[in-house]
Amino acid sequence: MKKARCAASPAKSETPSSKRQRPADSPGTTSPAGKDIADILESIDKRLSSFDARLSLVEILHREFKCLRESLEYSQQQVETLAAENATLRESVKSLTENVTQLNRENKKIKETVIDLQARSMRDNLVFSGIPEAAGEDAETTVKSFIKTHLKLPEDTVKNIVFDRVHRLGPIRATAGRPRPIVAKFGHFKQKQHVKSRGRELKGTDFSMNVQFPKEILERRRVLFPIRRGFIQKGSRAVITVDRLALSERLDGTLVLGGDLNLGLNEEMDRLNTAGTQRNWQSTNIIKQYMSDFGLCDAWRSLHPTSKEYTFFSHVHHSYTRLDYFLVSSSLLSDISDTEIHPIAVSDHGPVSLTLMHKNNTTPSKNWRFNISLLKDSQRSLQRKASGLL
């Protein structure tokens, strides 16, 4: 057994020099290698701790991403649902719009029918204006006296006139002023026409006599009067029948109408600061209808489709409006070189100018022809030379 220990002892035996070279083995001291390992382990521990924190953050982000994805999927479903509902609403709105448009057409048709019935019920009526009013008067006697005196109809004819009803229009006025007009409904249409034909006798007087119409037709006729006057000044025969303008001849060529229409054709483009202003939709629709019937267009708007300029300023409503127009035939647009709205200077309206290009209607011949006179000149020259030789 002692030999065995001796055999094993050489492996553990140390020399004095080796003992001196290992001071780290002494108690209370740490070798450099051990310190490096401890630092490495500490660094690994810190990194693991940082990795754990980052891993926790990744897990948090993953959960949040999952929640966001679920929220996005839910939002996508909501969007798809809203899109489907929106499409359904659009179809409903489209259907409602079509129904409203159809109802508007039917309403307009019914309204025109009612206006026509009103006009027919008034076709036997004449309105006399300017006849002095007396207290306790008999309106029928007053009208017959007026017809006899101012329309110069024979007394026998006046006595035979039959009225269904005659009365003053409107309530009795407290203050003296212009007398109320008298409306007379004739019992016979021919008698009414006979009296109406004597209207020329009132020219130059303070009296007037007109056929009674509903207010809608009166508004349309008021718009047609200046148009009719323009045709008459050009030598054309124009007659207003109820609310239609009848011309005696077909309009050939081009047409130019210019003036103050006292309305804006485009509420959005031709008016500024519309608050408090009264819009005359009916007159505007009438003008647009006649523009369509006669193939007319707004010259200034055609050349300035997006511009906003105005010809009149209302101090009462503090609004600007384009009231002055040139309405021209659509075929004339290519001949317009310029149209301009000028500043308001003398009048309360700004002038509007229209410049048309002059076109030479004579078109040159496309076929070339030889000038025969050149041959005649050559023959004369040869004859002169021949006579000189002789």
Secondary structure, 3 states (H helix, E strand, C coil): CHHHHHHHHHHHCCCHHHHHCCHHHCCCCCCHHHHHHHHHHHHHHHHHHHHHHHHHHHHHHHHHHHHHHHHHHHHHHHHHHHHHHHHHHHHHHHHHHHHHHHHHHHHHHHHHHHHHHHHHHCCCEEEEECCCCCCCCCHHHHHHHHHHHHCCCCHHHHHHCCEEEEEECCCCCCCCCCCCCEEEEECCHHHHHHHHHHHHHHCCCCCEEEECCCHHHHHHHHHHHHHHHHHHHCCCCEEEECCEEEECCCCCCCCEEEEECCCCCCCCCCEECCCCCCCCHHHHHHHHHHHHHHCEEEHHHHHCCCCCCCCEEECCCCEEECCEEEEEEHHHHHHEEEEEECCCCCCCECCEEEEECCCCCCCCCCCCCCCHHHHHHHHHHHHHHHHHHC
